[in-house]
Amino acid sequence: MDKFTLVNKDRSRIKIFEPFEDVSESSPSIDAMMISYGCVYKRSSKPVMKGSRVQTIEEARKEYKKLLEEGWRKTSIYNSYFELKESTF
């Protein structure tokens, strides 16, 4: 399952949908989605993330569909800000 980033019509709000893996289990499975949300103040700067929540995949799909109906659009503009960089020691 992939990570999806949506931005509203005004490009002032952002939501990121990504698979949630429970690392506390011995064999993690993907059965939920983490939805992070935040504000975009300038297109050229990193969005300010306000929080996140975990929902079932079905609930996340409903929210994703509702946002698309409201005019939110899928984007990849902000993906570079949220890529995890592996640190080397």
C-alpha positions as CSV (number, residue, x, y, z in Angstrom):
1,M,0.0,0.0,0.0
2,D,1.3,3.4,-0.9
3,K,1.4,6.8,0.8
4,F,-0.9,9.5,-0.6
5,T,-0.8,13.2,0.0
6,L,-3.9,15.4,-0.6
7,V,-4.1,19.2,-0.6
8,N,-7.2,21.3,-0.5
9,K,-8.4,23.7,-3.2
10,D,-6.8,26.7,-1.5
11,R,-3.5,24.8,-1.0
12,S,-3.6,25.8,2.7
13,R,-4.3,22.3,4.2
14,I,-2.6,19.0,3.7
15,K,-3.5,15.4,4.7
16,I,-1.1,12.4,4.3
17,F,-2.5,8.9,4.2
18,E,0.0,6.1,4.9
19,P,0.0,2.5,6.0
20,F,0.2,2.1,9.8
21,E,2.3,-0.8,11.0
22,D,2.2,-1.9,14.6
23,V,5.8,-2.6,15.5
24,S,4.9,-3.9,18.9
25,E,3.6,-7.2,17.5
26,S,6.0,-10.0,16.5
27,S,4.7,-10.1,12.9
28,P,3.3,-6.6,12.0
29,S,0.4,-6.5,9.6
30,I,-1.1,-3.5,7.8
31,D,-4.7,-3.2,8.8
32,A,-4.9,0.5,9.5
33,M,-3.9,3.8,8.1
34,M,-2.3,6.8,9.7
35,I,-3.7,10.1,8.6
36,S,-1.5,13.1,9.4
37,Y,-2.8,16.6,8.9
38,G,-1.4,20.1,8.8
39,C,-1.3,23.6,7.3
40,V,0.6,25.0,4.4
41,Y,1.7,28.6,4.9
42,K,4.0,29.0,1.9
43,R,4.2,26.6,-1.0
44,S,8.0,26.7,-1.0
45,S,8.3,25.8,2.7
46,K,7.6,22.7,4.8
47,P,4.0,22.3,5.9
48,V,3.4,22.6,9.7
49,M,1.9,19.3,10.8
50,K,-0.7,19.6,13.5
51,G,-1.3,16.0,14.4
52,S,-2.2,12.5,13.2
53,R,-4.6,9.7,14.0
54,V,-4.9,6.0,13.1
55,Q,-8.1,4.7,11.5
56,T,-9.2,1.4,9.9
57,I,-8.6,1.2,6.2
58,E,-12.3,1.3,5.5
59,E,-12.7,4.6,7.5
60,A,-9.6,6.1,5.8
61,R,-11.0,5.2,2.4
62,K,-14.3,6.9,3.2
63,E,-12.5,10.1,4.4
64,Y,-10.2,10.0,1.3
65,K,-13.2,9.7,-1.0
66,K,-15.1,12.5,0.8
67,L,-12.0,14.8,0.5
68,L,-11.8,14.2,-3.2
69,E,-15.5,15.0,-3.6
70,E,-14.8,18.3,-1.7
71,G,-12.2,19.3,-4.3
72,W,-9.0,18.1,-2.6
73,R,-6.3,16.9,-5.0
74,K,-3.6,14.3,-4.9
75,T,-0.2,15.9,-5.0
76,S,3.5,14.9,-4.7
77,I,4.8,18.4,-4.1
78,Y,5.3,18.0,-0.4
79,N,6.6,14.4,-0.4
80,S,10.3,15.4,-0.3
81,Y,9.7,17.0,3.1
82,F,8.4,13.8,4.7
83,E,10.8,11.2,3.2
84,L,12.6,9.4,6.0
85,K,16.3,9.7,5.7
86,E,18.4,6.9,7.0
87,S,21.1,8.2,9.2
88,T,24.6,6.7,9.1
89,F,26.7,6.4,12.2
